[in-house]
Amino acid sequence: MRVREAYASVAGLYIDLFGTEDKVHGDDLALIGRHLTGRPGPVLDLGCGPGHISGHLRGRGADAIGVDLVPEFIAHARAAHPGGDYRVGSLTGLSFADGSVGGILAWYSLIHLPPPELDGVLASFGRLLSPGGGLVIGFFTGDAVEPFDHKVTTGYRWPPDELAARLAAAGFVETERLLRASDGTHRPHGALAATYRGRLSGDGTLAVRAGLPLRS
């Protein structure tokens, strides 16, 4: 797979540059903590990389499970965070039961996903989450959905409102967003937090997994 091979080729450098909690902006860690701790059931850190945010969540009491395509990242995460639960896996091949997950973190793990594939992945997140489950997404912002030359492999920018609309179509209700402009070193950043309620049915009701409709 293109993304796995690209990150595997720079895994050591990536770990050195980004693989510790102090490399994550404090506002981002606070947002992640607000929406993904204190929930029943596991919290999946999908695209966990070196495992540092999973470790942060576990330190705050969450039953965090890190999942990543890159075996080198998982090996590092297991060594750096002994006792943590880290697994090799992909966004499109998750083996968790429907409705069994309390929260999902997709921190910059959707940026390499071709835009036509996003809706299917968001729908799969909804299937995994228990009713009221939380989702936090980190991404690069832009004025249009468009590719850019990411240093590892092609990435995609998303306008925050467009990404929020995709979340709504997949049954999520946005609960918070955080935006930062470029500081000359980092690209413009966005984070969206959302709660899963269910997909809209044809009569405008929200069909939840248990089969009981909720009026929006």
C-alpha positions in Angstrom: 0.0 0.0 0.0 1.3 3.4 -1.0 0.8 5.2 2.3 2.2 2.4 4.4 5.4 2.1 2.3 5.8 5.9 2.2 5.7 6.2 6.0 7.7 3.1 6.6 10.5 4.6 4.6 10.7 7.7 6.9 9.5 6.0 10.1 12.7 6.8 12.2 12.7 10.5 11.1 9.0 10.8 11.7 9.3 9.4 15.2 12.2 11.8 16.1 10.2 14.8 14.8 6.7 14.0 16.0 6.7 11.0 18.3 6.3 12.5 21.7 3.4 14.2 23.5 5.2 17.5 23.8 5.2 17.8 20.0 1.4 18.1 20.0 -0.1 21.6 20.5 -1.5 22.0 24.0 -4.9 23.2 22.6 -5.1 20.1 20.5 -4.4 17.8 23.4 -7.0 19.6 25.5 -9.7 19.3 22.8 -8.9 15.6 22.3 -9.1 15.0 26.1 -12.5 16.9 26.4 -14.1 14.7 23.8 -12.5 11.3 24.1 -12.0 10.7 27.9 -14.5 9.6 30.4 -16.4 7.4 27.9 -17.4 3.8 28.3 -15.7 1.4 26.0 -12.4 1.6 24.1 -11.2 4.7 22.3 -9.5 3.9 19.0 -6.6 6.0 17.9 -6.7 5.3 14.2 -3.4 6.1 12.5 -1.7 6.3 15.9 1.8 6.6 14.4 4.3 6.4 17.3 1.6 6.0 19.8 2.1 9.2 21.8 -1.5 10.5 21.7 -2.8 7.0 22.6 -0.4 7.1 25.6 -1.7 10.6 26.5 -5.3 9.3 26.5 -4.4 6.3 28.6 -2.8 8.6 31.1 -6.1 10.4 31.4 -8.0 7.1 32.0 -9.2 6.2 28.6 -9.1 2.6 27.3 -7.1 3.7 24.3 -6.1 1.3 21.5 -3.6 2.5 18.9 -4.0 1.2 15.3 -1.6 2.0 12.4 -0.7 0.7 9.0 3.1 0.9 9.7 4.7 -1.9 11.6 7.6 0.2 12.5 5.3 2.7 14.3 3.6 0.0 16.2 6.9 -1.6 17.2 8.1 1.8 18.5 4.7 2.5 20.3 4.9 -0.9 22.1 8.4 -0.2 23.3 7.8 3.4 24.2 4.5 2.8 26.0 4.7 -0.6 27.7 1.4 -1.9 28.7 -0.4 -0.1 25.9 -2.5 -1.8 23.3 -1.1 -1.2 19.8 -2.1 -3.1 16.7 -1.2 -3.1 13.0 -4.3 -2.4 11.0 -6.0 0.0 8.5 -8.9 2.4 8.5 -10.7 0.2 6.0 -10.2 -3.2 7.7 -11.0 -2.7 11.4 -12.0 -5.9 13.3 -14.0 -4.3 16.1 -17.7 -5.2 16.6 -20.4 -2.8 15.6 -21.4 -0.5 18.4 -18.5 -1.5 20.6 -16.4 1.6 20.6 -16.8 4.7 22.8 -14.6 7.1 20.8 -12.4 7.4 17.7 -9.5 9.7 17.1 -8.4 10.2 13.5 -5.6 12.7 14.0 -4.3 13.5 10.6 -5.0 9.9 9.5 -7.5 10.9 6.9 -5.4 13.4 5.1 -4.0 10.9 2.5 -7.4 9.4 1.8 -8.7 10.2 -1.7 -11.8 12.4 -1.2 -14.3 9.9 -2.8 -13.4 7.4 -0.1 -14.0 9.6 2.8 -17.8 9.0 3.1 -17.4 5.3 3.3 -14.8 5.6 6.1 -16.9 8.0 8.1 -19.8 5.5 7.7 -17.6 2.7 9.1 -16.7 4.9 12.1 -20.4 5.3 12.8 -21.0 1.6 12.7 -18.2 1.0 15.2 -19.3 3.7 17.7 -21.9 3.2 20.4 -24.8 5.7 20.4 -23.4 9.0 21.5 -19.8 8.0 20.8 -17.3 10.7 20.1 -15.1 11.4 17.1 -12.2 13.8 16.8 -10.5 14.5 13.4 -7.3 16.5 12.8 -6.7 17.8 9.3 -5.1 20.5 7.1 -7.5 23.2 6.1 -7.9 25.0 2.8 -10.4 26.9 0.6 -11.2 23.8 -1.4 -10.9 20.1 -1.3 -7.6 19.7 -3.1 -4.4 17.7 -3.1 -1.1 19.1 -2.0 2.5 17.9 -2.0 2.9 16.5 1.5 6.5 15.6 2.4 5.6 11.9 2.8 2.9 11.3 0.2 0.1 13.2 -1.4 -2.3 14.8 1.1 -5.6 16.6 0.8 -6.8 19.8 2.3 -10.4 20.2 3.5 -12.5 23.3 4.1 -13.8 22.9 7.7 -17.4 23.4 6.6 -17.2 20.8 3.9 -15.7 18.3 6.2 -18.4 19.1 8.8 -21.1 18.5 6.1 -19.6 15.1 5.3 -19.7 14.3 9.0 -23.4 15.4 9.3 -24.3 13.2 6.3 -22.7 10.2 8.0 -24.8 10.8 11.1 -22.5 12.9 13.3 -23.3 16.2 15.1 -20.4 18.6 15.3 -19.7 19.7 18.9 -16.5 21.7 18.6 -14.0 23.0 16.1 -10.5 24.4 16.5 -8.8 26.3 13.7 -5.2 27.7 13.5 -3.8 29.8 10.7 -0.3 29.0 9.3 2.5 30.3 11.5 5.0 30.2 8.6 6.3 26.8 9.7 3.1 24.7 10.0 0.2 24.6 7.5 -3.3 25.8 8.5 -4.7 23.4 11.0 -8.2 22.2 11.8 -9.8 19.9 14.3 -13.4 18.9 14.5 -15.1 17.0 17.4 -18.5 15.3 16.8 -20.9 12.9 18.4 -22.5 10.0 16.5 -26.3 10.0 16.5 -27.2 8.0 13.3 -27.8 8.5 9.6 -30.8 10.5 8.3 -33.5 8.3 6.8 -35.7 9.2 4.0 -38.4 10.8 6.2 -35.9 13.1 7.9 -35.5 11.1 11.1 -32.3 9.9 12.5 -32.1 6.1 12.4 -29.9 4.9 15.2 -28.4 1.4 15.5 -31.1 0.2 17.9 -33.7 1.0 15.3 -35.4 3.8 17.4 -35.6 7.0 15.3 -34.6 10.3 16.8 -36.1 13.6 15.4 -33.4 16.1 14.6 
